[in-house]
Amino acid sequence: MASTAPATRYDTYRGRLETYFDRTARQNWVDLTSDAKVSGIRATVRAGRDRMRAMLLDWLPYDLAGKRILDAGCGTGALAVAAAQLGAHVTAIDISTGLVDVARDRAPTGLNIDWRVGDMFDPALGDFDHVVAMDSLIHYEADDIVAVIAGFAARAPNIAFTFAPRTPLLAAMHATGKLFPKSDRAPAIVPVAEAKLKSLLAARLPGYGVAESERIVSGFYTSHAMMVTRG
């Protein structure tokens, strides 16, 4: 499949993430995104992700009828389903075949969702009104995140995404490898300084501004959302 993804660590980590979500921890993520009983640590992650998803949806127009949305890194599909229920035509794509299969099976019938497995930078996906990348860029350095957002900016005027913010606690946990118990660890989560990311975005995307910026903290879940908008 052709790709316009930036030639950065994105390419290296893409394969590692695919292996993680399809082979190592597929069932863990299926359970995490369901009502199944999970450990206390993972319960805080579930609660944080629920709050983050709700906030990102609040940043979108209430009436999404006729709007095209790319759910970049859709996982098991909760955000895609919610956006489609507001009237959007959603293209939901993830590198994990297993998670997309779960998403497709869970989704109510009659929604306008195109489920895809592959690269979110595939030019064949076309252009969008909004791109949402929830917790799919948390494994990358600031330069790489900005390269990814610049790629999206060529295809959409509004991009909402999340990153792992550099806080003293998160940086210490990252350094000691204790973001999750060993059996639950994904490829490394990389804390990024909010101020540095904003500065890099301003330099790389002069026609865009930061319209929203807010952090969600829930136990072992810490993620910062940002939305950049054209002009």
Contacts in CASP RR format, 6 or more apart in sequence:
PFRMAT RR
TARGET T0000
AUTHOR 0000-0000-0000
METHOD contacts of the structure
MODEL  1
MASTAPATRYDTYRGRLETYFDRTARQNWVDLTSDAKVSGIRATVRAGRD
RMRAMLLDWLPYDLAGKRILDAGCGTGALAVAAAQLGAHVTAIDISTGLV
DVARDRAPTGLNIDWRVGDMFDPALGDFDHVVAMDSLIHYEADDIVAVIA
GFAARAPNIAFTFAPRTPLLAAMHATGKLFPKSDRAPAIVPVAEAKLKSL
LAARLPGYGVAESERIVSGFYTSHAMMVTRG
1 118 0 8 1.000
1 119 0 8 1.000
1 122 0 8 1.000
2 122 0 8 1.000
2 123 0 8 1.000
2 124 0 8 1.000
3 119 0 8 1.000
3 121 0 8 1.000
3 122 0 8 1.000
4 121 0 8 1.000
4 122 0 8 1.000
4 123 0 8 1.000
4 151 0 8 1.000
5 11 0 8 1.000
5 14 0 8 1.000
5 119 0 8 1.000
5 120 0 8 1.000
5 121 0 8 1.000
5 148 0 8 1.000
6 144 0 8 1.000
6 147 0 8 1.000
6 148 0 8 1.000
6 150 0 8 1.000
6 151 0 8 1.000
8 140 0 8 1.000
8 143 0 8 1.000
8 144 0 8 1.000
8 147 0 8 1.000
8 148 0 8 1.000
9 140 0 8 1.000
9 141 0 8 1.000
9 144 0 8 1.000
10 140 0 8 1.000
10 144 0 8 1.000
10 147 0 8 1.000
10 148 0 8 1.000
13 139 0 8 1.000
13 140 0 8 1.000
13 187 0 8 1.000
14 95 0 8 1.000
14 119 0 8 1.000
15 95 0 8 1.000
16 187 0 8 1.000
17 95 0 8 1.000
17 96 0 8 1.000
17 139 0 8 1.000
17 186 0 8 1.000
17 187 0 8 1.000
18 95 0 8 1.000
18 96 0 8 1.000
20 186 0 8 1.000
20 187 0 8 1.000
21 29 0 8 1.000
21 75 0 8 1.000
21 94 0 8 1.000
21 95 0 8 1.000
21 96 0 8 1.000
21 98 0 8 1.000
21 99 0 8 1.000
22 96 0 8 1.000
22 97 0 8 1.000
22 98 0 8 1.000
22 99 0 8 1.000
25 184 0 8 1.000
25 186 0 8 1.000
26 96 0 8 1.000
26 98 0 8 1.000
26 99 0 8 1.000
28 42 0 8 1.000
28 184 0 8 1.000
29 75 0 8 1.000
29 76 0 8 1.000
29 99 0 8 1.000
30 36 0 8 1.000
30 76 0 8 1.000
30 99 0 8 1.000
30 102 0 8 1.000
31 38 0 8 1.000
31 42 0 8 1.000
32 38 0 8 1.000
32 42 0 8 1.000
32 45 0 8 1.000
32 46 0 8 1.000
32 49 0 8 1.000
33 46 0 8 1.000
33 49 0 8 1.000
33 75 0 8 1.000
33 76 0 8 1.000
33 77 0 8 1.000
33 78 0 8 1.000
34 76 0 8 1.000
38 46 0 8 1.000
41 180 0 8 1.000
41 181 0 8 1.000
41 184 0 8 1.000
41 220 0 8 1.000
42 184 0 8 1.000
42 220 0 8 1.000
44 218 0 8 1.000
44 219 0 8 1.000
44 220 0 8 1.000
44 221 0 8 1.000
45 218 0 8 1.000
45 219 0 8 1.000
45 220 0 8 1.000
45 221 0 8 1.000
47 218 0 8 1.000
47 221 0 8 1.000
48 216 0 8 1.000
48 218 0 8 1.000
48 219 0 8 1.000
48 221 0 8 1.000
48 223 0 8 1.000
49 134 0 8 1.000
49 135 0 8 1.000
49 221 0 8 1.000
51 216 0 8 1.000
51 218 0 8 1.000
52 134 0 8 1.000
52 135 0 8 1.000
52 162 0 8 1.000
52 216 0 8 1.000
52 221 0 8 1.000
52 223 0 8 1.000
52 225 0 8 1.000
53 78 0 8 1.000
53 79 0 8 1.000
53 82 0 8 1.000
53 134 0 8 1.000
55 214 0 8 1.000
55 216 0 8 1.000
55 225 0 8 1.000
56 79 0 8 1.000
56 132 0 8 1.000
56 134 0 8 1.000
56 160 0 8 1.000
56 162 0 8 1.000
56 225 0 8 1.000
57 79 0 8 1.000
57 82 0 8 1.000
57 83 0 8 1.000
57 86 0 8 1.000
59 160 0 8 1.000
59 211 0 8 1.000
59 212 0 8 1.000
59 225 0 8 1.000
59 227 0 8 1.000
60 69 0 8 1.000
60 83 0 8 1.000
60 86 0 8 1.000
60 88 0 8 1.000
60 130 0 8 1.000
60 132 0 8 1.000
60 160 0 8 1.000
61 67 0 8 1.000
62 86 0 8 1.000
63 86 0 8 1.000
63 87 0 8 1.000
64 83 0 8 1.000
64 86 0 8 1.000
64 87 0 8 1.000
64 88 0 8 1.000
65 86 0 8 1.000
65 87 0 8 1.000
65 88 0 8 1.000
66 87 0 8 1.000
66 88 0 8 1.000
66 89 0 8 1.000
67 87 0 8 1.000
67 88 0 8 1.000
67 89 0 8 1.000
67 129 0 8 1.000
67 130 0 8 1.000
68 88 0 8 1.000
68 89 0 8 1.000
68 90 0 8 1.000
68 91 0 8 1.000
68 127 0 8 1.000
68 128 0 8 1.000
68 129 0 8 1.000
68 130 0 8 1.000
69 80 0 8 1.000
69 83 0 8 1.000
69 88 0 8 1.000
69 89 0 8 1.000
69 90 0 8 1.000
69 91 0 8 1.000
69 128 0 8 1.000
69 129 0 8 1.000
69 130 0 8 1.000
69 131 0 8 1.000
69 132 0 8 1.000
70 90 0 8 1.000
70 91 0 8 1.000
70 93 0 8 1.000
70 120 0 8 1.000
70 125 0 8 1.000
70 128 0 8 1.000
70 130 0 8 1.000
70 131 0 8 1.000
70 132 0 8 1.000
70 152 0 8 1.000
70 155 0 8 1.000
70 156 0 8 1.000
71 77 0 8 1.000
71 79 0 8 1.000
71 80 0 8 1.000
71 83 0 8 1.000
71 90 0 8 1.000
71 91 0 8 1.000
71 92 0 8 1.000
71 93 0 8 1.000
71 132 0 8 1.000
71 134 0 8 1.000
72 93 0 8 1.000
72 120 0 8 1.000
72 131 0 8 1.000
72 132 0 8 1.000
72 133 0 8 1.000
72 136 0 8 1.000
72 152 0 8 1.000
73 92 0 8 1.000
73 93 0 8 1.000
73 94 0 8 1.000
73 95 0 8 1.000
73 120 0 8 1.000
73 133 0 8 1.000
73 134 0 8 1.000
73 136 0 8 1.000
74 80 0 8 1.000
74 92 0 8 1.000
74 93 0 8 1.000
74 94 0 8 1.000
74 99 0 8 1.000
74 100 0 8 1.000
74 103 0 8 1.000
74 115 0 8 1.000
75 92 0 8 1.000
75 94 0 8 1.000
75 96 0 8 1.000
75 99 0 8 1.000
75 100 0 8 1.000
75 102 0 8 1.000
75 103 0 8 1.000
76 99 0 8 1.000
76 102 0 8 1.000
76 103 0 8 1.000
76 106 0 8 1.000
77 92 0 8 1.000
77 103 0 8 1.000
77 106 0 8 1.000
77 107 0 8 1.000
79 132 0 8 1.000
79 134 0 8 1.000
80 90 0 8 1.000
80 92 0 8 1.000
80 103 0 8 1.000
80 107 0 8 1.000
80 113 0 8 1.000
81 103 0 8 1.000
81 106 0 8 1.000
81 107 0 8 1.000
81 108 0 8 1.000
81 111 0 8 1.000
81 113 0 8 1.000
83 90 0 8 1.000
83 132 0 8 1.000
84 90 0 8 1.000
84 107 0 8 1.000
84 111 0 8 1.000
84 112 0 8 1.000
84 113 0 8 1.000
85 108 0 8 1.000
85 111 0 8 1.000
87 112 0 8 1.000
88 112 0 8 1.000
89 112 0 8 1.000
89 114 0 8 1.000
90 111 0 8 1.000
90 112 0 8 1.000
90 113 0 8 1.000
90 114 0 8 1.000
91 113 0 8 1.000
91 114 0 8 1.000
91 116 0 8 1.000
91 125 0 8 1.000
91 128 0 8 1.000
92 100 0 8 1.000
92 103 0 8 1.000
92 113 0 8 1.000
92 114 0 8 1.000
92 115 0 8 1.000
92 116 0 8 1.000
93 100 0 8 1.000
93 115 0 8 1.000
93 116 0 8 1.000
93 117 0 8 1.000
93 118 0 8 1.000
93 119 0 8 1.000
93 120 0 8 1.000
93 122 0 8 1.000
93 125 0 8 1.000
94 100 0 8 1.000
94 103 0 8 1.000
94 116 0 8 1.000
94 117 0 8 1.000
94 118 0 8 1.000
95 117 0 8 1.000
95 118 0 8 1.000
95 119 0 8 1.000
96 117 0 8 1.000
97 117 0 8 1.000
100 115 0 8 1.000
100 116 0 8 1.000
100 117 0 8 1.000
103 115 0 8 1.000
104 115 0 8 1.000
107 113 0 8 1.000
107 115 0 8 1.000
116 125 0 8 1.000
120 133 0 8 1.000
120 136 0 8 1.000
121 151 0 8 1.000
125 155 0 8 1.000
126 155 0 8 1.000
127 155 0 8 1.000
127 156 0 8 1.000
128 155 0 8 1.000
128 156 0 8 1.000
129 156 0 8 1.000
129 157 0 8 1.000
129 158 0 8 1.000
130 156 0 8 1.000
130 158 0 8 1.000
130 159 0 8 1.000
130 160 0 8 1.000
131 152 0 8 1.000
131 155 0 8 1.000
131 156 0 8 1.000
131 158 0 8 1.000
131 159 0 8 1.000
131 160 0 8 1.000
131 161 0 8 1.000
132 159 0 8 1.000
132 160 0 8 1.000
132 161 0 8 1.000
133 148 0 8 1.000
133 152 0 8 1.000
133 159 0 8 1.000
133 160 0 8 1.000
133 161 0 8 1.000
133 162 0 8 1.000
134 160 0 8 1.000
134 161 0 8 1.000
134 162 0 8 1.000
134 225 0 8 1.000
135 162 0 8 1.000
135 223 0 8 1.000
136 161 0 8 1.000
136 162 0 8 1.000
137 144 0 8 1.000
137 145 0 8 1.000
137 148 0 8 1.000
137 161 0 8 1.000
137 162 0 8 1.000
137 163 0 8 1.000
138 162 0 8 1.000
138 163 0 8 1.000
138 164 0 8 1.000
138 189 0 8 1.000
138 190 0 8 1.000
138 223 0 8 1.000
139 186 0 8 1.000
139 187 0 8 1.000
139 188 0 8 1.000
139 189 0 8 1.000
139 190 0 8 1.000
140 148 0 8 1.000
140 190 0 8 1.000
141 190 0 8 1.000
141 192 0 8 1.000
142 192 0 8 1.000
142 193 0 8 1.000
142 196 0 8 1.000
142 197 0 8 1.000
142 200 0 8 1.000
143 200 0 8 1.000
145 161 0 8 1.000
145 163 0 8 1.000
145 192 0 8 1.000
145 197 0 8 1.000
146 197 0 8 1.000
146 200 0 8 1.000
146 201 0 8 1.000
146 204 0 8 1.000
146 205 0 8 1.000
147 204 0 8 1.000
148 161 0 8 1.000
149 159 0 8 1.000
149 161 0 8 1.000
149 201 0 8 1.000
149 204 0 8 1.000
149 205 0 8 1.000
149 228 0 8 1.000
150 204 0 8 1.000
150 205 0 8 1.000
152 159 0 8 1.000
153 159 0 8 1.000
153 205 0 8 1.000
153 208 0 8 1.000
153 228 0 8 1.000
153 230 0 8 1.000
157 229 0 8 1.000
157 230 0 8 1.000
157 231 0 8 1.000
158 211 0 8 1.000
158 227 0 8 1.000
158 228 0 8 1.000
158 229 0 8 1.000
158 230 0 8 1.000
159 227 0 8 1.000
159 228 0 8 1.000
159 229 0 8 1.000
160 212 0 8 1.000
160 225 0 8 1.000
160 226 0 8 1.000
160 227 0 8 1.000
161 225 0 8 1.000
161 226 0 8 1.000
161 227 0 8 1.000
162 223 0 8 1.000
162 224 0 8 1.000
162 225 0 8 1.000
162 226 0 8 1.000
163 192 0 8 1.000
163 197 0 8 1.000
163 223 0 8 1.000
163 224 0 8 1.000
163 226 0 8 1.000
164 170 0 8 1.000
164 174 0 8 1.000
164 189 0 8 1.000
164 190 0 8 1.000
164 191 0 8 1.000
164 192 0 8 1.000
164 222 0 8 1.000
164 223 0 8 1.000
164 224 0 8 1.000
165 191 0 8 1.000
165 192 0 8 1.000
165 193 0 8 1.000
165 194 0 8 1.000
165 215 0 8 1.000
165 222 0 8 1.000
165 223 0 8 1.000
165 224 0 8 1.000
166 191 0 8 1.000
166 192 0 8 1.000
166 193 0 8 1.000
166 194 0 8 1.000
167 191 0 8 1.000
167 222 0 8 1.000
169 222 0 8 1.000
170 179 0 8 1.000
170 191 0 8 1.000
170 222 0 8 1.000
171 191 0 8 1.000
173 179 0 8 1.000
174 188 0 8 1.000
174 189 0 8 1.000
174 190 0 8 1.000
174 191 0 8 1.000
177 185 0 8 1.000
179 185 0 8 1.000
179 189 0 8 1.000
179 220 0 8 1.000
180 186 0 8 1.000
180 220 0 8 1.000
194 213 0 8 1.000
194 224 0 8 1.000
197 226 0 8 1.000
198 210 0 8 1.000
198 213 0 8 1.000
198 226 0 8 1.000
201 208 0 8 1.000
201 209 0 8 1.000
201 210 0 8 1.000
201 228 0 8 1.000
202 209 0 8 1.000
205 228 0 8 1.000
207 230 0 8 1.000
207 231 0 8 1.000
208 228 0 8 1.000
208 229 0 8 1.000
208 230 0 8 1.000
208 231 0 8 1.000
209 228 0 8 1.000
209 229 0 8 1.000
209 230 0 8 1.000
209 231 0 8 1.000
210 226 0 8 1.000
210 227 0 8 1.000
210 228 0 8 1.000
211 227 0 8 1.000
211 228 0 8 1.000
211 229 0 8 1.000
212 225 0 8 1.000
212 226 0 8 1.000
212 227 0 8 1.000
213 224 0 8 1.000
213 225 0 8 1.000
213 226 0 8 1.000
213 227 0 8 1.000
214 224 0 8 1.000
214 225 0 8 1.000
215 222 0 8 1.000
215 223 0 8 1.000
215 224 0 8 1.000
215 225 0 8 1.000
216 222 0 8 1.000
216 223 0 8 1.000
216 224 0 8 1.000
216 225 0 8 1.000
END
